[in-house]
Amino acid sequence: MGDILENGVVKKIDELGRIVIPKDIRKNLKIHNGDVLKIAAQGDRIELVKYSETTIELGNIKKIYEAFIEIYPMDIIFTDRDNIILSNLVFTSTILDENIRKIIGEREYSFTAEKKKYTFGDTSLEGYFYIYPIITSISSIGSIIIYSKDIIEPSLQNVIKFISKYIAKTIDISC
């Protein structure tokens, strides 16, 4: 166990150059298994920053989003693992519902055949959802969520799968 300092923890580097980020720090920064961190040197300091692959391709995601809403009269939400990054719905907070974060983390899609309720910050939406994670070769980095007050056409699932795969392939990075 490391010594507790005023603004951090002292940890020893193991023989392979690894350190453990303490659980309370990971929890506060919402760092999960599979997340990617950017490592940078700043003078004599090492900086670790939570990295969102989806921000790299935000321009392309916006183009896909604009094309989708022109063709389909539905609400769409693009997310990273923790937050909404783009939507045609207005939210007061971008924080994702814990159940959606779980779907993203488990790399499973979710299609609701019955009405369901999810909370985004302090906004609750009740209706039908199609949630498809965006999965790169190394992790699940976000999701595409379709929301409707009416039942979602099953044929739309393939469109969302295609968009997810396309985004994953353009974002895919290797560590």
GIFEN-V133517 format. One record per residue. N is the residue number from 1. RES is the residue in three letters. PSI is psi in radians with two decimals (999 if undefined). Layout:
n;res;psi
N;RES;PSI
N;RES;PSI
//
This chain:
n;res;psi
1;MET;2.48
2;GLY;2.77
3;ASP;2.48
4;ILE;2.19
5;LEU;3.05
6;GLU;-0.72
7;ASN;0.53
8;GLY;-2.90
9;VAL;2.47
10;VAL;2.19
11;LYS;2.61
12;LYS;2.43
13;ILE;2.33
14;ASP;3.14
15;GLU;-0.31
16;LEU;0.11
17;GLY;0.30
18;ARG;2.65
19;ILE;2.77
20;VAL;2.23
21;ILE;2.13
22;PRO;2.55
23;LYS;-0.74
24;ASP;-0.58
25;ILE;-0.78
26;ARG;-0.72
27;LYS;-0.81
28;ASN;-0.62
29;LEU;0.05
30;LYS;0.83
31;ILE;2.15
32;HIS;2.86
33;ASN;2.36
34;GLY;-0.23
35;ASP;2.68
36;VAL;2.35
37;LEU;2.43
38;LYS;2.28
39;ILE;2.20
40;ALA;2.62
41;ALA;2.27
42;GLN;1.59
43;GLY;-2.12
44;ASP;0.31
45;ARG;2.66
46;ILE;2.26
47;GLU;2.23
48;LEU;2.21
49;VAL;2.31
50;LYS;2.30
51;TYR;2.26
52;SER;1.94
53;GLU;-0.50
54;THR;-0.45
55;THR;-0.43
56;ILE;-0.73
57;GLU;0.35
58;LEU;-0.64
59;GLY;-0.81
60;ASN;-0.68
61;ILE;-0.70
62;LYS;-0.68
63;LYS;-0.75
64;ILE;-0.79
65;TYR;-0.85
66;GLU;-0.73
67;ALA;-0.72
68;PHE;-0.87
69;ILE;-0.33
70;GLU;-0.60
71;ILE;-0.73
72;TYR;2.20
73;PRO;1.07
74;MET;2.87
75;ASP;2.35
76;ILE;2.51
77;ILE;2.18
78;PHE;2.37
79;THR;2.80
80;ASP;-2.71
81;ARG;-0.37
82;ASP;-0.41
83;ASN;2.76
84;ILE;2.30
85;ILE;-0.34
86;LEU;2.37
87;SER;2.72
88;ASN;0.06
89;LEU;2.69
90;VAL;2.20
91;PHE;2.52
92;THR;-0.31
93;SER;2.56
94;THR;0.05
95;ILE;2.31
96;LEU;2.60
97;ASP;2.45
98;GLU;-0.64
99;ASN;-0.59
100;ILE;-0.72
101;ARG;-0.64
102;LYS;-0.75
103;ILE;-0.77
104;ILE;-0.84
105;GLY;-0.60
106;GLU;-0.07
107;ARG;0.63
108;GLU;2.50
109;TYR;2.77
110;SER;2.24
111;PHE;2.09
112;THR;2.11
113;ALA;-0.24
114;GLU;2.76
115;LYS;2.47
116;LYS;2.80
117;LYS;2.23
118;TYR;2.63
119;THR;2.30
120;PHE;1.78
121;GLY;-2.01
122;ASP;0.29
123;THR;2.19
124;SER;2.38
125;LEU;2.30
126;GLU;2.24
127;GLY;-2.54
128;TYR;2.42
129;PHE;2.50
130;TYR;2.01
131;ILE;2.08
132;TYR;2.08
133;PRO;2.67
134;ILE;1.97
135;ILE;2.04
136;THR;-3.06
137;SER;-0.33
138;ILE;-0.37
139;SER;2.96
140;SER;2.04
141;ILE;-0.11
142;GLY;-2.79
143;SER;2.89
144;ILE;2.23
145;ILE;2.20
146;ILE;2.32
147;TYR;2.41
148;SER;2.57
149;LYS;-0.24
150;ASP;2.83
151;ILE;2.39
152;ILE;2.30
153;GLU;2.25
154;PRO;-0.54
155;SER;-0.41
156;LEU;-0.39
157;GLN;-0.73
158;ASN;-0.58
159;VAL;-0.80
160;ILE;-0.70
161;LYS;-0.77
162;PHE;-0.83
163;ILE;-0.79
164;SER;-0.82
165;LYS;-0.71
166;TYR;-0.84
167;ILE;-0.80
168;ALA;-0.73
169;LYS;-0.53
170;THR;-0.42
171;ILE;-0.49
172;ASP;2.20
173;ILE;2.78
174;SER;2.43
175;CYS;999
//
